[in-house]
């Protein structure tokens, strides 16, 4: 009688029950391959679409239940992270409950709680998909002092969380880290500090230039010189991290590019990002005391 009043047909109820059983049987698997997870997600979607269609208008909250949302949209990713559901311990469920219910609830203002929890979970999922993991690839240098760490995807989502038309291109995201120093393979320390023992220190460097471009400018046996202004690491989803230095270039004084075998340079208004691995060494540059914007390269630090 209840089903008749709510305009629910026996055929629909039977179908949603069958789809539930199909989904439930898949959920009880001990091991999952990627193809199994894809089939499981399809079964979840088939059941969820019909279940929501039948019961959404009957529910006072329109089925805005965090656990239902988590099951439909996040259980497959959870299995990828934690393994088969049958292997979950009490601690696993407590952790999931804390992540998807307790924390979002505490972050809400206790008004329209279900809606706020769902929005919080949605944002967390977007950030998680776009978050960039740490690389295990060995590097020929080592960052030694971090100044700044910025997750662009999380910031963009927070800034635009009330925009219903947020395009996915706006949330591709990247993670940017800025460092004040990096130790090169030869042990030399590259610094970009405004106050290092009460004095600014922006390291001057020797850069190995691309052999194909050497004919385009004057170099010192394939080496050009620059002053480091910024040290940064940029990580994009599913891409190798970029380890970059933002530099201002020195140019050779064309009339007398070398004096007593030492390069004679001037600082020019040319700026580029270069790969840190292209930096050969830090160098010692001193100004010509009787000239404006003229510098000698004294020696390469060995």
Secondary structure as the mmCIF struct_conf table of DSSP 4:
data_model
#
loop_
_struct_conf.conf_type_id
_struct_conf.id
_struct_conf.beg_label_comp_id
_struct_conf.beg_label_asym_id
_struct_conf.beg_label_seq_id
_struct_conf.end_label_comp_id
_struct_conf.end_label_asym_id
_struct_conf.end_label_seq_id
HELX_RH_AL_P HELX_RH_AL_P1 UNK A 2 UNK A 5
TURN_TY1_P TURN_TY1_P1 UNK A 6 UNK A 7
HELX_RH_AL_P HELX_RH_AL_P2 UNK A 10 UNK A 27
TURN_TY1_P TURN_TY1_P2 UNK A 28 UNK A 28
BEND BEND1 UNK A 30 UNK A 30
HELX_RH_AL_P HELX_RH_AL_P3 UNK A 34 UNK A 55
TURN_TY1_P TURN_TY1_P3 UNK A 56 UNK A 58
BEND BEND2 UNK A 59 UNK A 59
TURN_TY1_P TURN_TY1_P4 UNK A 60 UNK A 63
HELX_RH_AL_P HELX_RH_AL_P4 UNK A 66 UNK A 82
HELX_RH_3T_P HELX_RH_3T_P1 UNK A 85 UNK A 87
HELX_RH_AL_P HELX_RH_AL_P5 UNK A 90 UNK A 97
HELX_RH_PI_P HELX_RH_PI_P1 UNK A 98 UNK A 102
HELX_RH_AL_P HELX_RH_AL_P6 UNK A 103 UNK A 107
BEND BEND3 UNK A 108 UNK A 108
BEND BEND4 UNK A 110 UNK A 112
HELX_RH_AL_P HELX_RH_AL_P7 UNK A 113 UNK A 130
HELX_LH_PP_P HELX_LH_PP_P1 UNK A 131 UNK A 135
BEND BEND5 UNK A 140 UNK A 141
STRN STRN1 UNK A 142 UNK A 151
HELX_RH_AL_P HELX_RH_AL_P8 UNK A 152 UNK A 159
TURN_TY1_P TURN_TY1_P5 UNK A 160 UNK A 162
TURN_TY1_P TURN_TY1_P6 UNK A 164 UNK A 165
HELX_RH_3T_P HELX_RH_3T_P2 UNK A 168 UNK A 171
STRN STRN2 UNK A 174 UNK A 183
TURN_TY1_P TURN_TY1_P7 UNK A 185 UNK A 186
BEND BEND6 UNK A 187 UNK A 187
HELX_LH_PP_P HELX_LH_PP_P2 UNK A 188 UNK A 188
STRN STRN3 UNK A 189 UNK A 196
TURN_TY1_P TURN_TY1_P8 UNK A 197 UNK A 198
STRN STRN4 UNK A 199 UNK A 202
STRN STRN5 UNK A 204 UNK A 208
HELX_LH_PP_P HELX_LH_PP_P3 UNK A 209 UNK A 210
HELX_RH_3T_P HELX_RH_3T_P3 UNK A 211 UNK A 216
BEND BEND7 UNK A 217 UNK A 217
STRN STRN6 UNK A 220 UNK A 220
TURN_TY1_P TURN_TY1_P9 UNK A 221 UNK A 222
STRN STRN7 UNK A 223 UNK A 236
TURN_TY1_P TURN_TY1_P10 UNK A 237 UNK A 238
BEND BEND8 UNK A 239 UNK A 239
STRN STRN8 UNK A 242 UNK A 252
HELX_RH_3T_P HELX_RH_3T_P4 UNK A 254 UNK A 256
BEND BEND9 UNK A 257 UNK A 257
STRN STRN9 UNK A 258 UNK A 259
TURN_TY1_P TURN_TY1_P11 UNK A 260 UNK A 261
STRN STRN10 UNK A 262 UNK A 275
HELX_RH_3T_P HELX_RH_3T_P5 UNK A 276 UNK A 278
STRN STRN11 UNK A 279 UNK A 287
TURN_TY1_P TURN_TY1_P12 UNK A 289 UNK A 290
BEND BEND10 UNK A 291 UNK A 293
STRN STRN12 UNK A 295 UNK A 300
#
